[in-house]
């Protein structure tokens, strides 16, 4: 299981266009193709935070003329678009490398509990910064939850509930068994809740991508969860004078370091370590964390951070 961060597709603020993201995906896919050439069966997940932000911003700017796009539909849109560029680049790599293998993207729903405590305390900022007046109007007229974001302005906030079930898991397993590289659960999946009859509906929420990736990895019995992020290795005391990069952690050490609260930043490495713990405690064998350009080197043990039970 290769979990690609959404920010991996945006190298810097000057390279955010669709073409820029396509080229960044091509670089990541090249290394994933190398894993396939080495004999690995691969499932891919990806983040979508910046891409959803772009859709919401466009929706804001066009709201005087067009309907706004609901958050769950933004998730579906980004799964399709990011899946498309990963799928096309990987297909092209396979053709150049004479690898006879198909690639498919599954628009994936992930069920969450409507009673999850996260819905009572929304905390995930999304969309544009707003003036206080506009934020209050959207709260009163549209039912938004709003909060001030680090003294930079007001933003909408939504819940980040725990994933319970991957709705399309049987289809994903069927495609894996057919020998395809499957791209699924993009952005943590489209959050949905079930009513008393089992019928699903989308909700305005954001599921942590790494938690959903860990769940999917467990469901498909992945031997290895490979988390691709912006750094080559995990650091302890990140951003502090004593910062040090580590090549290996045990599950127990990862848990204790996370509990200390001084090593891994919220909204950055902390959710990844939480997902690592979920995966390994559920029976996963190994996790590697590194950046896209070092995927193959990390698999050879030359870099990255390896975490094991």
RODO-2510 file (C-alpha; in nm, 4 decimals, decimal comma):
residues 309
     n   res          X          Y          Z
     1     x     0,0000     0,0000     0,0000
     2     x     0,1501     0,3335    -0,1096
     3     x    -0,0133     0,6363     0,0547
     4     x     0,0732     0,9546    -0,1390
     5     x     0,0293     1,2880     0,0375
     6     x    -0,1833     1,5476    -0,1436
     7     x     0,0953     1,7987    -0,0932
     8     x     0,3315     1,5631    -0,2795
     9     x     0,1591     1,6758    -0,5982
    10     x     0,2368     2,0423    -0,5279
    11     x     0,6083     2,1030    -0,5039
    12     x     0,5896     2,4729    -0,4091
    13     x     0,3499     2,7723    -0,4263
    14     x     0,4745     2,8578    -0,7767
    15     x     0,3791     2,5143    -0,9157
    16     x     0,0128     2,4516    -0,8388
    17     x    -0,1515     2,4234    -1,1795
    18     x    -0,3053     2,1010    -1,3057
    19     x    -0,0069     2,0594    -1,5381
    20     x     0,2337     2,1066    -1,2460
    21     x     0,0460     1,8444    -1,0450
    22     x     0,0518     1,6083    -1,3431
    23     x     0,4306     1,6386    -1,3653
    24     x     0,4690     1,5828    -0,9898
    25     x     0,2475     1,2750    -1,0162
    26     x     0,4632     1,1500    -1,3017
    27     x     0,7711     1,1643    -1,0776
    28     x     0,5970     0,9739    -0,7970
    29     x     0,4477     0,7201    -1,0376
    30     x     0,7905     0,6513    -1,1870
    31     x     0,9090     0,5252    -0,8491
    32     x     0,5890     0,3256    -0,7914
    33     x     0,6397     0,1630    -1,1320
    34     x     0,9853     0,0643    -1,0090
    35     x     0,8254    -0,1171    -0,7149
    36     x     0,5949    -0,3037    -0,9529
    37     x     0,8942    -0,3938    -1,1718
    38     x     1,0567    -0,5393    -0,8579
    39     x     0,7583    -0,7719    -0,8175
    40     x     0,5358    -0,5898    -0,5698
    41     x     0,1565    -0,5857    -0,6012
    42     x     0,0613    -0,2256    -0,5294
    43     x    -0,2477    -0,0424    -0,4046
    44     x    -0,2341     0,3389    -0,4023
    45     x    -0,4105     0,5968    -0,1882
    46     x    -0,3592     0,9730    -0,1988
    47     x    -0,4353     1,2963    -0,0192
    48     x    -0,6456     1,5775    -0,1639
    49     x    -0,6353     1,8682     0,0813
    50     x    -0,4913     2,1364    -0,1502
    51     x    -0,7033     2,0187    -0,4423
    52     x    -1,0275     2,0404    -0,2428
    53     x    -0,9173     2,3872    -0,1342
    54     x    -0,8873     2,4914    -0,4994
    55     x    -1,2368     2,3625    -0,5810
    56     x    -1,3885     2,5393    -0,2809
    57     x    -1,2138     2,8652    -0,3762
    58     x    -1,3430     2,8437    -0,7332
    59     x    -1,6880     2,7699    -0,5950
    60     x    -1,6690     3,0773    -0,3693
    61     x    -1,5603     3,3032    -0,6549
    62     x    -1,8360     3,1772    -0,8855
    63     x    -2,1147     3,1668    -0,6251
    64     x    -2,2752     3,4832    -0,7653
    65     x    -2,3417     3,2929    -1,0875
    66     x    -2,3288     2,9170    -1,0189
    67     x    -2,4335     2,6772    -0,7434
    68     x    -2,1696     2,5969    -0,4826
    69     x    -2,0125     2,2491    -0,4674
    70     x    -2,0844     2,0428    -0,1517
    71     x    -1,7813     1,9110     0,0321
    72     x    -1,8579     1,5428    -0,0289
    73     x    -1,8850     1,6115    -0,4031
    74     x    -1,5506     1,7965    -0,3869
    75     x    -1,4063     1,4724    -0,2486
    76     x    -1,5526     1,2725    -0,5366
    77     x    -1,4233     1,5268    -0,7907
    78     x    -1,0698     1,5134    -0,6546
    79     x    -1,0678     1,1338    -0,6349
    80     x    -1,1528     1,1236    -1,0036
    81     x    -0,9082     1,3949    -1,1104
    82     x    -0,6091     1,2837    -0,9026
    83     x    -0,6831     0,9205    -0,9789
    84     x    -0,6848     1,0078    -1,3483
    85     x    -0,3406     1,1703    -1,3470
    86     x    -0,1871     0,8931    -1,1343
    87     x    -0,3552     0,6278    -1,3483
    88     x    -0,2459     0,7765    -1,6791
    89     x     0,1138     0,8357    -1,5730
    90     x     0,1454     0,4860    -1,4298
    91     x    -0,0080     0,3306    -1,7415
    92     x     0,2463     0,5177    -1,9532
    93     x     0,5308     0,3988    -1,7282
    94     x     0,4145     0,0393    -1,7614
    95     x     0,4036     0,0724    -2,1399
    96     x     0,7611     0,2081    -2,1525
    97     x     0,8815    -0,0637    -1,9141
    98     x     0,6955    -0,3439    -2,0977
    99     x     0,4959    -0,4285    -1,7848
   100     x     0,1661    -0,5951    -1,8719
   101     x    -0,0499    -0,4510    -1,5960
   102     x    -0,3649    -0,2400    -1,5814
   103     x    -0,4429     0,0501    -1,3491
   104     x    -0,7871     0,1503    -1,2242
   105     x    -0,9271     0,4211    -0,9957
   106     x    -1,2190     0,3464    -0,7637
   107     x    -1,4263     0,6409    -0,6404
   108     x    -1,4465     0,5292    -0,2793
   109     x    -1,6979     0,6028    -0,0048
   110     x    -1,5938     0,5552     0,3576
   111     x    -1,8629     0,5195     0,6195
   112     x    -1,8330     0,7141     0,9432
   113     x    -2,0538     0,7124     1,2521
   114     x    -2,3117     0,9930     1,2573
   115     x    -2,2647     0,9933     1,6356
   116     x    -1,8851     1,0326     1,6143
   117     x    -1,7840     1,2953     1,8751
   118     x    -1,5976     1,4853     1,6015
   119     x    -1,9303     1,6104     1,4651
   120     x    -1,9969     1,7870     1,7959
   121     x    -1,6597     1,9652     1,7830
   122     x    -1,5655     2,0470     1,4195
   123     x    -1,2007     2,1494     1,3983
   124     x    -1,0741     2,0900     1,0418
   125     x    -1,0415     2,4238     0,8533
   126     x    -1,1452     2,4150     0,4878
   127     x    -1,1905     2,6670     0,2089
   128     x    -1,1051     3,0333     0,1862
   129     x    -1,0268     3,2791     0,4612
   130     x    -1,3297     3,4966     0,5353
   131     x    -1,3944     3,8280     0,7005
   132     x    -1,5694     3,7957     1,0346
   133     x    -1,8876     3,9432     0,8861
   134     x    -1,9014     3,6944     0,5976
   135     x    -1,8171     3,4068     0,8307
   136     x    -2,1011     3,4964     1,0652
   137     x    -2,3418     3,5292     0,7715
   138     x    -2,2492     3,1849     0,6394
   139     x    -2,2925     3,0458     0,9903
   140     x    -2,6374     3,1995     1,0281
   141     x    -2,7649     3,1401     0,6735
   142     x    -2,5970     2,8138     0,5771
   143     x    -2,5358     2,6459     0,9115
   144     x    -2,1573     2,6500     0,8800
   145     x    -1,9351     2,6008     1,1819
   146     x    -1,6725     2,8754     1,1789
   147     x    -1,3532     2,9467     1,3703
   148     x    -1,0650     3,1912     1,3625
   149     x    -0,7579     3,0274     1,2081
   150     x    -0,4288     3,1271     1,3747
   151     x    -0,5189     3,4993     1,3708
   152     x    -0,5180     3,4906     0,9897
   153     x    -0,8925     3,5202     0,9437
   154     x    -1,2101     3,3193     0,9767
   155     x    -1,2710     2,9855     0,8054
   156     x    -1,5294     2,7153     0,7870
   157     x    -1,4466     2,4128     1,0039
   158     x    -1,5808     2,0601     0,9656
   159     x    -1,5540     1,7345     1,1558
   160     x    -1,2773     1,4781     1,1044
   161     x    -1,4474     1,1525     1,2118
   162     x    -1,2851     0,8105     1,2453
   163     x    -1,3366     0,5825     0,9414
   164     x    -1,5540     0,2770     1,0115
   165     x    -1,6007     0,0941     0,6811
   166     x    -1,4771     0,1160     0,3233
   167     x    -1,7985     0,0802     0,1248
   168     x    -1,6390    -0,0443    -0,1991
   169     x    -1,3972    -0,2870    -0,0294
   170     x    -1,5321    -0,5958    -0,2087
   171     x    -1,4895    -0,4304    -0,5495
   172     x    -1,1380    -0,3180    -0,4563
   173     x    -1,0411    -0,6720    -0,3516
   174     x    -1,1839    -0,8132    -0,6744
   175     x    -0,9735    -0,5721    -0,8804
   176     x    -0,6591    -0,6528    -0,6800
   177     x    -0,7208    -1,0257    -0,7260
   178     x    -0,7522    -0,9602    -1,1013
   179     x    -0,3936    -0,8289    -1,0982
   180     x    -0,4692    -0,4582    -1,1364
   181     x    -0,2978    -0,1702    -0,9605
   182     x    -0,5853    -0,0070    -0,7715
   183     x    -0,6070     0,3597    -0,6707
   184     x    -0,8673     0,3922    -0,3952
   185     x    -0,9808     0,5826    -0,0843
   186     x    -0,8408     0,9100    -0,2180
   187     x    -0,8401     1,1879     0,0391
   188     x    -0,9432     0,9409     0,3072
   189     x    -1,2542     0,8516     0,1102
   190     x    -1,5816     1,0371     0,0632
   191     x    -1,7371     1,0495     0,4138
   192     x    -2,0855     0,8991     0,4248
   193     x    -2,3259     0,7986     0,7015
   194     x    -2,5937     0,5298     0,6966
   195     x    -2,9536     0,5754     0,8059
   196     x    -3,1635     0,3133     0,9829
   197     x    -3,2194     0,1253     0,6579
   198     x    -2,8525     0,1257     0,5626
   199     x    -2,8973     0,3886     0,2916
   200     x    -2,5951     0,6170     0,2570
   201     x    -2,5653     0,9946     0,2263
   202     x    -2,2624     1,2186     0,2039
   203     x    -2,1698     1,4493     0,4913
   204     x    -1,9571     1,7622     0,5189
   205     x    -1,6506     1,6157     0,6853
   206     x    -1,2876     1,5235     0,6174
   207     x    -1,1472     1,1788     0,6975
   208     x    -0,7776     1,1623     0,7728
   209     x    -0,6104     1,0122     0,4647
   210     x    -0,3513     0,8152     0,6577
   211     x    -0,6085     0,6564     0,8905
   212     x    -0,8174     0,5487     0,5919
   213     x    -0,5033     0,4179     0,4188
   214     x    -0,4137     0,2146     0,7270
   215     x    -0,7662     0,0718     0,7354
   216     x    -0,7558    -0,0180     0,3654
   217     x    -0,4093    -0,1706     0,4028
   218     x    -0,5416    -0,3959     0,6764
   219     x    -0,8510    -0,4900     0,4773
   220     x    -0,6458    -0,6062     0,1772
   221     x    -0,3833    -0,7795     0,3965
   222     x    -0,1006    -0,5559     0,2760
   223     x     0,2436    -0,6703     0,3902
   224     x     0,3781    -0,3167     0,3870
   225     x     0,2302     0,0319     0,4281
   226     x     0,4524     0,2850     0,2515
   227     x     0,3650     0,6442     0,3458
   228     x     0,4972     0,9017     0,1000
   229     x     0,5311     1,2476     0,2504
   230     x     0,7426     1,5630     0,2226
   231     x     1,0423     1,4445     0,4269
   232     x     1,2938     1,1671     0,3669
   233     x     1,2794     1,0406     0,7256
   234     x     1,0818     1,0908     1,0465
   235     x     1,2408     1,3312     1,2938
   236     x     1,2237     1,3313     1,6717
   237     x     1,2020     1,6733     1,8392
   238     x     1,1028     1,8097     1,4986
   239     x     1,1834     2,1788     1,4542
   240     x     1,3732     2,1995     1,7820
   241     x     1,7479     2,2423     1,8426
   242     x     1,7799     1,8720     1,9259
   243     x     1,6026     1,7525     1,6110
   244     x     1,7326     1,4178     1,4885
   245     x     1,6340     1,1948     1,1989
   246     x     1,5620     0,8297     1,2739
   247     x     1,5874     0,5302     1,0439
   248     x     1,3933     0,2853     1,2600
   249     x     1,1282     0,2846     1,5327
   250     x     0,9493     0,0048     1,7125
   251     x     0,5738     0,0193     1,7596
   252     x     0,6156     0,0761     2,1318
   253     x     0,8640     0,3565     2,0766
   254     x     0,6348     0,5203     1,8214
   255     x     0,3488     0,5069     2,0732
   256     x     0,5567     0,6513     2,3560
   257     x     0,7034     0,9286     2,1404
   258     x     0,3552     1,0217     2,0174
   259     x     0,2247     1,0310     2,3749
   260     x     0,5032     1,2706     2,4746
   261     x     0,3498     1,5246     2,2382
   262     x     0,6759     1,7018     2,1529
   263     x     0,8020     1,5087     1,8520
   264     x     0,5275     1,4950     1,5894
   265     x     0,3264     1,7966     1,4767
   266     x    -0,0540     1,7854     1,4712
   267     x    -0,1819     1,8056     1,1156
   268     x     0,1545     1,6831     0,9860
   269     x     0,3452     1,3799     1,1181
   270     x     0,1238     1,3023     1,4204
   271     x    -0,1703     1,1672     1,2140
   272     x     0,0726     0,9517     1,0166
   273     x     0,2158     0,7994     1,3331
   274     x    -0,1388     0,7400     1,4621
   275     x    -0,2201     0,5587     1,1364
   276     x     0,1023     0,3561     1,1653
   277     x     0,0006     0,2465     1,5149
   278     x    -0,3494     0,1488     1,3923
   279     x    -0,2030    -0,0585     1,1081
   280     x     0,0580    -0,2410     1,3151
   281     x    -0,1742    -0,3066     1,6101
   282     x    -0,4263    -0,4582     1,3661
   283     x    -0,1646    -0,7090     1,2490
   284     x     0,0302    -0,5121     0,9865
   285     x     0,3885    -0,6238     0,9405
   286     x     0,5843    -0,3089     0,8521
   287     x     0,5582     0,0613     0,7696
   288     x     0,8066     0,2820     0,5848
   289     x     0,7804     0,6618     0,5792
   290     x     0,9786     0,8618     0,3209
   291     x     0,9388     1,1121     0,0370
   292     x     0,8345     1,0233    -0,3210
   293     x     1,1793     1,0403    -0,4790
   294     x     1,3186     0,7917    -0,2270
   295     x     1,0518     0,5204    -0,2397
   296     x     1,2755     0,2646    -0,4068
   297     x     1,5813     0,3487    -0,1925
   298     x     1,3698     0,3195     0,1208
   299     x     1,2486    -0,0215     0,0093
   300     x     1,6137    -0,1274    -0,0186
   301     x     1,6789    -0,0054     0,3357
   302     x     1,8986     0,2847     0,2255
   303     x     1,6823     0,5657     0,3670
   304     x     1,3393     0,6389     0,5101
   305     x     1,2088     0,5445     0,8527
   306     x     1,1037     0,1836     0,9118
   307     x     0,8470     0,1137     1,1851
   308     x     0,7740    -0,2432     1,2919
   309     x     0,5871    -0,4323     1,5678
***
